[in-house]
Amino acid sequence: EQPVLEPVLPAPAEEQNGTDSAKAPKVNCEERNMTGIDRFTLQILNVSQDLMEFLNPNSSDCTLVLFYTPWCRFSASLAPHFNSLPRAFPTLRFLALDASQHSSLSTRFGTVAVPNILLFQGAKPMARFNHTDRTLETLKDFIFNQTGIEAKSDVAVTEEDWEGPLPSVLTKGIDWLLLFSVLFLTGFVMYATIRTESIRWLIPGQEHEHQE
């Protein structure tokens, strides 16, 4: 007798889509040990501190780094939301640095505008926050979508978050990057104008037009 082959029916649509919908995190972060840590807060680097000293290239732990300037209104409006993130994700690290004081790092990691938020795994940048709506909720969604780590549900922006450590009040200062750009463009325009006039005098017939 020949064996009877039973047809294999496809799995129901819900079961097929169930595996696809559960997407694996893009960045597998090693969650840090919270033993002995009483207060989870944002750390701001001063002008003498190097970001690379805080990022371990041999580790897979994740750090969210903010490039900001104290006179940028977008950085100031983001500040209280970013200040609250360490409480929402205690197993991750959060750093912030003044982009005007760390120009080499800003150039290295493509910071052409602030605020700029990068997710690092070890010492390698893995993702950039590109939303224009910079709130605690959008930041939570960004971290979860990238790492699969869920935020604590009871965390909200408080009055203390408005006070620091990242300043939410604009400070007066000179935007040296903008000033340098303006001076460079002004000098380039003046140089181009002078060169154009010089070339016109060298072309035969052009000097007669000026005399007339």
C-alpha positions as CSV (number, residue, x, y, z in Angstrom):
1,E,0.0,0.0,0.0
2,Q,1.2,3.5,-0.8
3,P,1.3,5.9,2.1
4,V,-1.3,8.6,2.1
5,L,0.2,12.1,2.2
6,E,-1.8,14.5,4.1
7,P,-1.6,18.1,2.9
8,V,0.1,20.6,5.3
9,L,-2.3,23.5,5.8
10,P,-0.8,26.9,6.2
11,A,-0.8,28.5,9.6
12,P,-3.5,30.9,10.4
13,A,-2.8,34.5,9.4
14,E,-2.7,35.6,13.0
15,E,0.0,33.1,13.9
16,Q,2.1,33.9,10.8
17,N,2.1,37.6,11.5
18,G,2.7,37.1,15.2
19,T,6.4,36.3,14.8
20,D,6.9,39.1,12.3
21,S,5.3,41.7,14.4
22,A,7.6,41.0,17.4
23,K,10.6,42.7,16.0
24,A,13.9,42.2,17.7
25,P,15.6,45.3,19.1
26,K,18.1,47.0,16.7
27,V,20.7,47.5,19.5
28,N,21.3,44.8,22.1
29,C,22.3,46.8,25.2
30,E,23.9,45.3,28.2
31,E,22.0,46.7,31.1
32,R,24.2,48.1,33.8
33,N,24.1,46.9,37.4
34,M,22.0,49.2,39.6
35,T,23.3,47.9,42.9
36,G,24.4,50.8,45.2
37,I,23.0,53.5,42.9
38,D,20.5,55.6,44.9
39,R,20.0,58.5,42.5
40,F,19.8,58.2,38.7
41,T,20.7,61.4,37.1
42,L,22.1,63.0,33.9
43,Q,25.9,63.7,33.8
44,I,27.1,66.8,32.1
45,L,30.6,66.9,30.8
46,N,32.7,70.0,31.4
47,V,35.1,71.5,28.9
48,S,38.1,69.4,30.1
49,Q,36.3,66.1,29.9
50,D,36.4,63.9,26.9
51,L,33.4,61.9,25.8
52,M,35.5,58.9,24.9
53,E,36.6,58.6,28.6
54,F,33.0,57.7,29.5
55,L,32.4,55.2,26.6
56,N,33.9,51.8,26.9
57,P,34.7,50.4,23.4
58,N,35.0,46.9,24.8
59,S,31.5,46.9,26.3
60,S,28.0,46.6,24.9
61,D,26.3,48.9,27.4
62,C,24.3,51.8,25.9
63,T,24.6,55.5,26.5
64,L,22.3,58.3,25.2
65,V,24.4,61.4,24.5
66,L,23.0,64.9,24.0
67,F,24.9,67.6,22.2
68,Y,23.5,71.0,23.2
69,T,24.3,74.7,23.6
70,P,23.1,76.7,26.6
71,W,21.8,79.6,24.4
72,C,19.8,77.4,22.1
73,R,16.0,77.6,22.8
74,F,15.4,74.1,21.4
75,S,18.0,72.7,23.8
76,A,16.4,74.6,26.7
77,S,12.9,73.3,25.9
78,L,14.3,69.7,25.6
79,A,16.2,70.0,29.0
80,P,13.5,69.0,31.5
81,H,12.5,66.0,29.4
82,F,16.0,64.8,29.0
83,N,16.7,65.3,32.7
84,S,13.9,62.9,33.5
85,L,15.2,60.0,31.3
86,P,17.7,58.5,33.8
87,R,14.7,57.7,36.1
88,A,12.8,56.2,33.3
89,F,15.7,54.0,32.1
90,P,17.9,53.4,35.2
91,T,19.8,50.6,33.4
92,L,21.1,53.0,30.7
93,R,23.5,55.9,31.0
94,F,22.8,59.5,30.0
95,L,25.4,62.1,29.1
96,A,25.2,65.7,27.8
97,L,27.9,68.0,26.5
98,D,28.1,71.6,25.3
99,A,28.7,71.4,21.5
100,S,30.5,74.7,21.5
101,Q,33.0,73.5,24.0
102,H,33.6,70.2,22.3
103,S,33.8,71.3,18.6
104,S,36.0,68.4,17.6
105,L,33.5,65.8,18.9
106,S,30.6,67.7,17.3
107,T,32.4,67.5,14.0
108,R,33.3,63.9,14.5
109,F,29.7,62.8,15.1
110,G,28.1,65.1,12.5
111,T,26.5,67.6,14.8
112,V,25.6,70.4,12.4
113,A,22.7,71.6,14.6
114,V,21.7,71.3,18.2
115,P,20.1,69.6,20.0
116,N,21.6,66.4,18.6
117,I,20.9,63.1,20.4
118,L,22.9,59.9,19.7
119,L,22.6,56.4,21.0
120,F,25.9,54.7,21.6
121,Q,26.7,51.1,22.1
122,G,30.1,51.0,23.7
123,A,31.9,53.8,21.9
124,K,30.1,53.3,18.6
125,P,27.1,55.6,17.6
126,M,24.2,53.3,16.6
127,A,21.2,55.6,16.1
128,R,20.2,59.3,15.9
129,F,17.0,60.8,17.3
130,N,15.5,62.7,14.4
131,H,12.0,63.7,15.7
132,T,11.2,67.4,15.8
133,D,8.8,66.7,18.8
134,R,11.3,66.3,21.6
135,T,9.3,65.2,24.6
136,L,9.7,62.5,27.3
137,E,7.2,60.3,25.5
138,T,8.9,60.5,22.1
139,L,12.3,59.9,23.7
140,K,10.9,56.8,25.5
141,D,9.6,55.5,22.2
142,F,12.9,56.1,20.5
143,I,14.8,54.2,23.2
144,F,12.3,51.3,23.2
145,N,12.3,51.0,19.4
146,Q,16.1,50.9,19.3
147,T,16.9,48.7,22.4
148,G,13.7,47.0,23.4
149,I,14.1,48.3,26.9
150,E,10.8,49.5,28.4
151,A,10.6,52.7,30.4
152,K,9.3,52.8,33.9
153,S,5.6,53.8,33.7
154,D,5.5,56.0,36.7
155,V,8.1,58.5,35.5
156,A,7.0,62.0,34.5
157,V,8.7,65.4,34.1
158,T,8.9,67.1,37.6
159,E,9.7,70.6,38.8
160,E,13.2,69.4,39.7
161,D,13.7,68.4,36.0
162,W,13.1,72.0,35.0
163,E,15.8,73.1,37.4
164,G,18.6,70.8,36.2
165,P,21.1,69.4,35.8
166,L,20.6,70.4,32.1
167,P,19.6,74.1,32.1
168,S,16.1,74.8,30.9
169,V,16.6,78.6,31.0
170,L,18.5,80.3,28.1
171,T,21.9,81.8,29.1
172,K,23.4,84.7,27.2
173,G,26.4,83.9,25.2
174,I,28.0,84.2,21.8
175,D,27.3,81.6,19.3
176,W,30.9,81.2,18.0
177,L,29.9,78.7,15.4
178,L,27.4,81.1,13.9
179,L,29.8,84.0,14.2
180,F,32.5,82.1,12.4
181,S,30.2,81.1,9.6
182,V,29.1,84.7,9.1
183,L,32.7,86.0,9.0
184,F,33.7,83.2,6.7
185,L,30.9,83.9,4.2
186,T,31.5,87.7,4.4
187,G,35.2,87.2,3.7
188,F,34.5,84.8,0.8
189,V,32.1,87.2,-0.8
190,M,34.6,90.1,-0.5
191,Y,37.4,87.9,-2.0
192,A,35.2,86.8,-4.9
193,T,34.2,90.4,-5.6
194,I,37.8,91.6,-5.7
195,R,38.9,88.6,-7.8
196,T,36.1,89.3,-10.3
197,E,37.0,92.9,-10.7
198,S,40.7,92.0,-11.2
199,I,39.8,89.5,-13.9
200,R,37.7,92.0,-15.7
201,W,40.6,94.4,-16.0
202,L,42.8,91.7,-17.4
203,I,40.4,90.8,-20.2
204,P,41.2,92.9,-23.4
205,G,38.5,95.5,-24.0
206,Q,37.1,95.5,-20.5
207,E,39.2,98.5,-19.4
208,H,37.8,100.6,-22.3
209,E,34.3,99.9,-21.2
210,H,35.2,101.3,-17.7
211,Q,36.7,104.4,-19.2
212,E,33.6,105.2,-21.3
